[in-house]
């Protein structure tokens, strides 16, 4: 079976080892099929590579409303209260995504995802935005030279984009086709809820920074948008995405997710 792949050059990867890696994005395919195979309604290639487990492509995702109270500057908010009937989850290769009540940051519900499990927001992101989510990792993923794990994937119409997550125990940001990658040096907290906030600018030249529990970390991804070009983010996956597919790990609990045009903070 042919597989759709996005390629990275020689960069620092999951086990903090510099190596050349071809990263498979099979985790983006619907129902475990590969991106080069036919998708729903005859879609193929890149169009099929972003469907969920139900075979839906980006254009078929739900138009999600803001379920939680938020100021006017908020573009999106999800607290997972009542989300079982509102969100459609996608999984692949043994991944899982569900609403749980036994481990929450606030309220009565949170999202639990492992392997490759997510929900899709089919709506554009502002050119400058802040993404805040509370993340619980029971333990850090086992080191691996080939597995990428992300909590949020922002896509452009051409399937370029920005991935935000934790790899090798530290926060990481990656741009897909321009080969940009940046990692923090401080270890991500485990066995407790951590407040993870990203600042993302897709206006040229492009800029990504991060903070954990309100304190900036030494992560800076820059210069990934050439002058005169556009980098419009049209859809987002939230959950745990591993590339290439894994054995069902890592796993994370996510709660109180928000996208805003102003800094959000951890309250």
VMD Tcl script that draws the C-alpha trace (Angstrom):
set ca {
  {0.00 0.00 0.00}
  {1.38 3.41 -0.93}
  {1.75 5.91 1.88}
  {1.58 9.68 1.90}
  {4.65 11.15 3.61}
  {5.83 14.58 4.71}
  {9.58 14.64 4.85}
  {11.90 16.20 7.38}
  {15.63 16.64 6.99}
  {18.39 16.06 9.52}
  {16.96 17.52 12.73}
  {16.78 16.77 16.44}
  {14.01 14.20 16.88}
  {12.14 12.40 19.65}
  {15.11 10.90 21.46}
  {17.08 14.16 21.12}
  {19.23 12.42 18.53}
  {20.10 14.13 15.28}
  {19.18 11.91 12.38}
  {17.51 11.94 8.99}
  {13.91 10.81 9.20}
  {11.08 10.34 6.76}
  {8.06 11.07 8.93}
  {4.93 9.21 7.92}
  {1.68 11.13 8.34}
  {-0.44 8.00 8.12}
  {-2.05 9.18 11.37}
  {-3.95 11.73 9.29}
  {-5.76 9.14 7.23}
  {-9.33 8.03 7.62}
  {-10.08 4.56 8.94}
  {-6.42 3.55 8.88}
  {-6.04 4.01 5.12}
  {-3.03 5.87 3.76}
  {-3.01 9.38 2.33}
  {-2.22 8.18 -1.19}
  {-5.20 5.83 -1.22}
  {-8.66 6.91 -2.26}
  {-10.63 8.80 0.36}
  {-14.39 9.39 0.68}
  {-16.25 10.11 -2.53}
  {-13.20 9.26 -4.57}
  {-10.86 11.75 -2.84}
  {-7.22 10.83 -3.03}
  {-3.77 12.01 -2.06}
  {-3.69 15.06 0.17}
  {-7.49 15.31 0.35}
  {-7.79 11.80 1.75}
  {-4.90 12.32 4.13}
  {-6.81 14.51 6.56}
  {-9.99 12.53 7.16}
  {-11.00 11.13 10.55}
  {-11.93 7.56 11.38}
  {-15.32 8.18 9.81}
  {-13.66 9.05 6.50}
  {-14.61 12.73 6.70}
  {-12.25 15.20 5.06}
  {-11.46 18.67 6.39}
  {-14.42 20.19 4.59}
  {-16.81 17.71 6.20}
  {-15.99 18.59 9.81}
  {-18.53 20.03 12.20}
  {-19.03 23.78 12.51}
  {-18.26 23.89 16.23}
  {-19.76 26.63 18.39}
  {-18.13 28.01 21.50}
  {-19.52 25.91 24.37}
  {-17.74 27.76 27.20}
  {-17.94 31.38 28.30}
  {-15.18 33.51 26.78}
  {-14.43 37.17 26.03}
  {-15.10 38.67 22.57}
  {-11.45 38.20 21.56}
  {-11.81 34.42 21.80}
  {-11.93 32.63 18.45}
  {-12.60 29.16 19.90}
  {-13.21 27.63 23.30}
  {-13.76 24.01 24.37}
  {-14.17 22.80 27.95}
  {-15.58 19.37 26.98}
  {-18.66 19.82 29.17}
  {-21.41 18.07 27.22}
  {-18.98 17.49 24.37}
  {-19.90 13.81 23.86}
  {-22.87 14.87 21.75}
  {-21.14 17.87 20.17}
  {-17.74 16.61 18.97}
  {-16.88 13.95 16.42}
  {-13.64 12.15 17.21}
  {-11.25 10.51 14.77}
  {-8.74 7.74 15.46}
  {-6.31 5.60 13.51}
  {-4.03 2.61 14.11}
  {-5.39 1.70 17.54}
  {-5.62 5.26 18.81}
  {-8.41 6.46 21.08}
  {-10.24 9.69 21.85}
  {-13.08 10.07 24.33}
  {-14.69 12.29 26.93}
  {-13.87 11.22 30.50}
  {-14.91 12.36 33.97}
  {-12.30 10.67 36.16}
  {-9.45 13.10 35.40}
  {-10.42 16.72 34.72}
  {-8.80 20.11 35.15}
  {-12.04 21.93 35.93}
  {-15.73 21.17 35.68}
  {-16.88 17.61 35.14}
  {-15.29 16.46 31.86}
  {-12.06 16.42 29.87}
  {-10.70 14.76 26.73}
  {-8.55 11.64 26.93}
  {-6.54 10.73 23.82}
  {-3.78 8.25 23.08}
  {-1.91 7.01 20.07}
  {-3.62 9.02 17.35}
  {-6.98 10.32 18.55}
  {-8.39 13.81 17.99}
  {-11.29 16.04 17.14}
  {-11.29 18.43 14.19}
  {-12.16 22.13 14.11}
  {-12.85 23.17 10.54}
  {-12.42 26.95 10.86}
  {-9.62 29.40 10.15}
  {-7.24 30.62 12.84}
  {-6.28 34.31 13.09}
  {-2.89 35.29 11.67}
  {-1.81 36.06 15.25}
  {-3.30 33.88 17.97}
  {-2.70 32.35 21.36}
  {-3.57 28.71 22.07}
  {-3.98 27.71 25.72}
  {-4.71 24.19 26.87}
  {-4.34 22.32 30.13}
  {-2.50 19.04 29.54}
  {-2.00 16.09 31.90}
  {0.74 13.59 31.09}
  {0.90 10.66 33.50}
  {4.43 10.01 32.24}
  {6.65 11.15 29.44}
  {6.50 9.09 26.23}
  {9.24 6.49 25.92}
  {12.17 7.90 23.92}
  {12.09 6.96 20.26}
  {14.08 8.24 17.30}
  {11.08 8.11 15.00}
  {7.81 9.04 16.78}
  {6.47 12.60 16.75}
  {3.62 13.39 19.17}
  {1.55 16.57 19.01}
  {-1.48 18.03 20.78}
  {-2.50 20.50 18.05}
  {-2.02 20.44 14.27}
  {-2.93 23.56 12.31}
  {-3.36 23.00 8.56}
  {-3.33 25.25 5.52}
  {-5.39 24.38 2.46}
  {-2.26 22.84 0.91}
  {-1.66 20.74 4.05}
  {1.30 22.78 5.19}
  {0.93 23.97 8.75}
  {2.22 24.11 12.31}
  {2.36 21.26 14.86}
  {2.50 22.04 18.58}
  {3.22 19.45 21.24}
  {5.73 17.66 23.44}
  {8.52 15.43 22.20}
  {11.51 13.98 24.03}
  {9.94 15.33 27.20}
  {10.06 18.97 26.10}
  {7.73 21.38 24.32}
  {8.21 21.48 20.57}
  {6.92 23.39 17.54}
  {7.32 22.20 13.93}
  {6.35 23.65 10.57}
  {5.61 20.88 8.13}
  {7.07 21.73 4.74}
  {9.56 24.48 5.56}
  {11.43 22.06 7.86}
  {11.38 24.48 10.79}
  {11.66 22.92 14.24}
  {12.26 24.32 17.72}
  {12.43 22.60 21.12}
  {12.56 23.87 24.67}
  {15.22 22.56 27.04}
  {13.19 22.30 30.25}
  {11.36 19.02 30.89}
  {7.58 19.10 30.55}
  {5.72 18.50 33.86}
  {4.21 15.07 34.47}
  {1.65 13.58 36.86}
  {-0.21 16.90 37.17}
  {-2.14 19.37 35.05}
  {0.16 21.81 33.23}
  {-0.92 25.04 31.55}
  {0.56 25.11 28.04}
  {0.18 28.32 26.03}
  {1.49 29.04 22.54}
  {1.79 32.34 20.68}
  {1.63 31.78 16.91}
  {2.09 34.40 14.21}
  {1.73 33.28 10.60}
  {2.36 36.72 9.10}
  {5.80 36.88 7.45}
  {8.36 35.97 8.68}
  {6.41 33.65 11.07}
  {6.97 33.26 14.79}
  {6.07 30.71 17.52}
  {6.84 30.91 21.25}
  {5.50 29.02 24.27}
  {5.01 29.18 28.02}
  {4.32 26.52 30.65}
  {2.39 27.43 33.81}
  {2.69 31.08 32.85}
  {6.49 31.09 32.54}
  {8.12 31.50 29.10}
  {10.23 28.58 27.90}
  {13.26 28.82 25.64}
  {11.44 27.75 22.51}
  {11.43 30.05 19.47}
  {10.45 28.95 15.98}
  {10.93 31.79 13.48}
  {11.34 32.68 9.83}
  {9.14 29.97 8.34}
  {6.93 32.24 6.18}
  {8.72 33.89 3.22}
  {8.06 37.56 2.47}
  {5.13 38.06 0.13}
  {3.61 34.63 0.82}
  {0.51 33.64 2.76}
  {0.27 30.99 5.45}
  {-3.47 30.86 6.19}
  {-4.41 28.18 8.72}
  {-7.79 26.75 7.77}
  {-8.40 23.81 10.15}
  {-7.07 22.32 13.38}
  {-6.83 18.91 14.99}
  {-6.74 18.72 18.78}
  {-5.78 15.57 20.66}
  {-2.75 13.31 20.45}
  {-1.26 12.68 17.02}
  {1.75 10.41 16.61}
  {3.79 10.18 13.41}
  {4.51 7.53 12.41}
  {1.79 5.53 14.13}
  {2.64 4.05 17.52}
  {1.41 1.26 19.78}
  {-1.25 3.43 21.41}
  {1.13 5.68 23.31}
  {1.73 8.42 24.23}
  {-1.48 9.46 25.92}
  {-2.69 12.76 27.33}
  {-5.67 14.37 29.01}
  {-6.66 17.80 27.64}
  {-9.06 20.35 29.13}
  {-10.08 24.01 28.94}
  {-8.76 24.66 25.45}
  {-8.96 28.18 24.05}
  {-7.79 30.17 21.02}
  {-7.66 33.93 21.45}
  {-6.17 36.99 19.80}
  {-4.89 38.17 23.18}
  {-2.66 36.42 25.77}
  {-4.81 34.02 27.80}
  {-2.92 32.95 30.92}
  {-3.67 30.03 33.21}
  {-6.75 31.16 35.12}
}
mol new
graphics top color blue
foreach p $ca { graphics top sphere $p radius 0.5 }
foreach p [lrange $ca 0 end-1] q [lrange $ca 1 end] { graphics top cylinder $p $q radius 0.2 }
display resetview
